[in-house]
């Protein structure tokens, strides 16, 4: 039995409910609702709020109908809680985050201009979601790397992302960036065309980029061949990432450890205006909270989706930030249930933040969040 199968067989997956989260949280006890001090280093006992958040994250994951990984890191202290945090999950368009980091790092080094004019041509068109394709005429489309990077992150445009990727040096440049920065738990795939065609079980040809060619080639495969490729990808995703590795990188970005201050602010600002996934992590925000995030959505076969994700940094009214990753390897759960798990994770983090300031611990344990006292 595979690791994924063993995990799935350990618990009976049920639709996520607030009651289920609350029941798991009630196992955490506290003697008072006094302001909490968090450990600043390893080896210090977890606080009541940390144990409560860990219990809520576990409840969210165990009551989800699918193979899910969740990680949360307190950017200020580095404290992290995770469920299945060290397993590699398919990233899909979450990987655009690493492309943007690599491009901005090259810009910081003076090796890549984000403002010099570039031309996107029909030969650059990829597949799936690519709004820019409609703007590429016979003479191409003139723009800048900076604009393409913004479109890739905010609209999850595959053609924009692949163009930036190759201008930044290709997949090996991204892997070198990850290695040089000491970012662990992240794999970077071969680029959009090759990644998606391998998942489908076909060999990429540029003609597939036009007039539905990819879909026709994929549909022409015997179902057994396509399913075998699909399952191979899920079992060992070439673009896989661990939830723990993702939140560590996000927290380091927020702390200014990966890019220059200007590039850090630019990237977080772009991601704060992401258009995709408005009801994933973003759907769990409360007034005064903001989110800089990147979604990822994989192919579907037989009602099963390989990769349904959202990662990001949530920041509260007081400026404290939390890195989050909710990664779903495979699921047939309805979309509202997937989004509910993501929203519940955000609400749990907001409750944790409020508990740090002496917010009523009993309400946090019961799954309630709201205004501060």
DRENGUVEX-215950 format. One record per residue (C-alpha): residue in one letter; x, y, z. Coordinates in steps of 0.05 Angstrom, whole numbers, padded with zeros to 5 digits, always signed. Layout:
<nodes>
AXYZ/...
</nodes>
This chain:
<nodes>
X+00000+00000+00000/X+00026+00069-00017/X+00040+00123+00034/X-00019+00163+00008/X-00065+00102+00014/X-00042+00088+00084/X-00057+00160+00105/X-00125+00157+00073/X-00142+00091+00106/X-00124+00115+00176/X-00183+00162+00181/X-00254+00163+00157/X-00259+00225+00114/X-00321+00266+00128/X-00346+00334+00103/X-00313+00390+00142/X-00357+00421+00195/X-00346+00474+00248/X-00369+00424+00300/X-00315+00375+00280/X-00262+00428+00287/X-00289+00450+00354/X-00291+00379+00382/X-00218+00368+00365/X-00200+00435+00395/X-00235+00420+00461/X-00182+00369+00478/X-00137+00430+00491/X-00145+00458+00561/X-00122+00524+00592/X-00124+00552+00662/X-00131+00624+00642/X-00141+00672+00585/X-00081+00715+00602/X-00037+00743+00547/X+00006+00688+00517/X+00081+00690+00505/X+00105+00647+00448/X+00171+00609+00448/X+00226+00643+00411/X+00268+00581+00401/X+00262+00505+00397/X+00258+00467+00462/X+00207+00514+00494/X+00140+00484+00512/X+00083+00502+00465/X+00032+00551+00489/X-00042+00536+00497/X-00056+00576+00434/X-00005+00537+00394/X-00033+00471+00417/X-00103+00494+00400/X-00083+00516+00330/X-00047+00449+00319/X-00111+00413+00340/X-00154+00454+00293/X-00107+00443+00234/X-00109+00368+00247/X-00185+00369+00252/X-00191+00407+00186/X-00146+00357+00151/X-00175+00294+00181/X-00246+00315+00164/X-00230+00331+00091/X-00249+00282+00037/X-00183+00278+00001/X-00108+00275+00010/X-00090+00341+00041/X-00029+00374+00071/X-00030+00437+00113/X+00025+00479+00144/X+00025+00545+00182/X+00085+00584+00206/X+00085+00644+00252/X+00132+00691+00214/X+00152+00728+00278/X+00173+00668+00319/X+00184+00614+00268/X+00137+00566+00304/X+00105+00518+00255/X+00048+00468+00257/X+00032+00420+00201/X-00009+00361+00180/X+00027+00316+00130/X+00076+00373+00123/X+00135+00334+00095/X+00100+00299+00037/X+00110+00324-00034/X+00044+00349-00063/X+00032+00370-00135/X+00043+00445-00140/X+00014+00462-00208/X+00011+00538-00213/X+00038+00548-00143/X+00105+00537-00178/X+00096+00606-00211/X+00117+00634-00143/X+00187+00604-00151/X+00193+00632-00222/X+00177+00701-00197/X+00227+00694-00140/X+00281+00673-00189/X+00266+00730-00238/X+00266+00782-00182/X+00331+00754-00155/X+00362+00760-00224/X+00336+00832-00227/X+00367+00847-00159/X+00434+00821-00186/X+00428+00864-00249/X+00423+00802-00292/X+00351+00812-00317/X+00313+00875-00335/X+00240+00877-00315/X+00227+00940-00355/X+00262+00927-00422/X+00213+00914-00479/X+00202+00842-00500/X+00156+00811-00552/X+00112+00750-00540/X+00097+00712-00604/X+00051+00655-00623/X+00110+00608-00615/X+00109+00624-00541/X+00037+00602-00530/X+00029+00543-00482/X-00036+00512-00459/X-00094+00516-00411/X-00105+00584-00378/X-00070+00638-00418/X-00111+00703-00426/X-00052+00736-00461/X-00060+00690-00521/X-00119+00733-00546/X-00073+00793-00549/X-00018+00761-00590/X-00026+00782-00663/X+00014+00768-00726/X+00070+00813-00701/X+00067+00788-00630/X+00052+00827-00567/X+00100+00878-00539/X+00106+00883-00463/X+00158+00875-00407/X+00181+00819-00362/X+00153+00856-00303/X+00084+00858-00335/X+00087+00785-00354/X+00108+00765-00283/X+00049+00804-00255/X+00000+00770-00302/X+00030+00702-00286/X+00019+00711-00212/X-00047+00749-00211/X-00082+00714-00270/X-00042+00649-00268/X-00027+00658-00342/X+00014+00599-00366/X+00044+00632-00427/X+00066+00692-00387/X+00098+00647-00335/X+00135+00604-00385/X+00162+00667-00420/X+00188+00695-00354/X+00217+00626-00336/X+00259+00621-00398/X+00282+00693-00396/X+00305+00680-00325/X+00346+00620-00347/X+00297+00563-00349/X+00282+00508-00298/X+00355+00499-00279/X+00359+00573-00259/X+00300+00563-00212/X+00332+00501-00182/X+00397+00538-00173/X+00360+00595-00137/X+00326+00545-00090/X+00393+00512-00076/X+00432+00576-00065/X+00379+00603-00018/X+00376+00538+00021/X+00302+00529+00006/X+00285+00456+00020/X+00225+00412+00004/X+00213+00442-00065/X+00219+00409-00133/X+00214+00450-00197/X+00187+00416-00260/X+00206+00423-00333/X+00161+00481-00351/X+00086+00484-00366/X+00086+00449-00434/X+00126+00388-00414/X+00095+00383-00345/X+00023+00382-00369/X+00036+00336-00428/X+00072+00285-00384/X+00014+00286-00335/X-00032+00271-00393/X+00014+00216-00420/X+00032+00249-00486/X+00095+00280-00515/X+00091+00355-00526/X+00087+00385-00596/X+00079+00460-00606/X+00020+00447-00652/X-00018+00425-00589/X-00018+00498-00566/X-00068+00518-00621/X-00141+00504-00636/X-00152+00453-00581/X-00095+00408-00605/X-00074+00388-00534/X-00144+00365-00516/X-00152+00324-00579/X-00084+00290-00569/X-00100+00275-00497/X-00170+00249-00512/X-00142+00204-00566/X-00101+00164-00515/X-00128+00098-00488/X-00158+00112-00420/X-00112+00061-00387/X-00050+00097-00414/X-00074+00165-00392/X-00094+00140-00324/X-00026+00108-00313/X+00009+00174-00328/X-00040+00211-00284/X-00028+00165-00225/X+00047+00166-00234/X+00045+00241-00228/X+00003+00240-00165/X+00048+00188-00133/X+00113+00225-00148/X+00100+00295-00175/X+00158+00324-00213/X+00136+00393-00190/X+00122+00370-00119/X+00130+00412-00056/X+00121+00400+00018/X+00074+00445+00057/X+00128+00455+00109/X+00179+00475+00056/X+00130+00524+00025/X+00114+00561+00090/X+00187+00565+00109/X+00202+00599+00043/X+00143+00646+00049/X+00164+00666+00119/X+00235+00678+00096/X+00209+00722+00039/X+00168+00763+00089/X+00228+00771+00134/X+00269+00798+00075/X+00316+00739+00072/X+00306+00721-00002/X+00303+00786-00042/X+00321+00859-00036/X+00271+00902+00005/X+00243+00932-00059/X+00234+00865-00094/X+00204+00835-00031/X+00152+00890-00028/X+00138+00886-00102/X+00125+00811-00100/X+00080+00814-00039/X+00042+00872-00069/X+00031+00835-00134/X+00007+00773-00097/X-00040+00814-00055/X-00080+00828-00119/X-00085+00756-00142/X-00149+00745-00181/X-00153+00669-00179/X-00183+00631-00120/X-00223+00687-00087/X-00259+00635-00044/X-00198+00593-00025/X-00154+00622+00030/X-00180+00692+00016/X-00251+00670+00033/X-00231+00661+00106/X-00205+00731+00118/X-00236+00779+00168/X-00239+00855+00165/X-00171+00886+00171/X-00133+00823+00147/X-00097+00818+00081/X-00070+00760+00039/X-00014+00754-00012/X-00024+00687-00045/X-00016+00640-00105/X-00064+00585-00125/X-00052+00521-00163/X-00102+00476-00199/X-00087+00410-00234/X-00117+00366-00287/X-00179+00324-00275/X-00189+00251-00295/X-00250+00210-00277/X-00275+00262-00228/X-00209+00263-00191/X-00166+00326-00189/X-00091+00323-00183/X-00072+00386-00145/X-00118+00439-00116/X-00078+00488-00075/X-00069+00557-00045/X-00008+00585-00009/X+00005+00654+00019/X+00019+00703+00074/X-00038+00729+00117/X-00026+00793+00155/X-00068+00821+00212/X-00086+00892+00231/X-00026+00894+00278/X+00022+00874+00223/X+00036+00803+00246/X+00040+00754+00189/X+00031+00679+00181/X+00055+00636+00124/X+00003+00584+00101/X+00000+00527+00052/X-00061+00483+00039/X-00043+00430-00013/X-00091+00378-00038/X-00058+00320-00075/X-00120+00285-00101/X-00193+00295-00087/X-00263+00286-00115/X-00294+00329-00061/X-00341+00384-00086/X-00307+00452-00094/X-00344+00483-00035/X-00314+00431+00011/X-00244+00444-00014/X-00252+00519-00005/X-00283+00508+00063/X-00221+00472+00087/X-00177+00530+00064/X-00223+00582+00094/X-00225+00544+00160/X-00149+00544+00163/X-00147+00619+00155/X-00200+00629+00209/X-00161+00583+00256/X-00098+00625+00245/X-00136+00689+00258/X-00163+00659+00323/X-00092+00640+00342/X-00068+00711+00330/X-00124+00738+00374/X-00107+00688+00429/X-00036+00714+00430/X-00063+00780+00453/X-00106+00752+00508/X-00170+00741+00467/X-00218+00693+00502/X-00182+00626+00498/X-00246+00587+00507/X-00276+00618+00445/X-00214+00602+00405/X-00216+00529+00427/X-00289+00525+00406/X-00271+00550+00336/X-00300+00620+00345/X-00262+00682+00320/X-00283+00753+00321/X-00265+00821+00346/X-00214+00831+00401/X-00236+00844+00472/
</nodes>
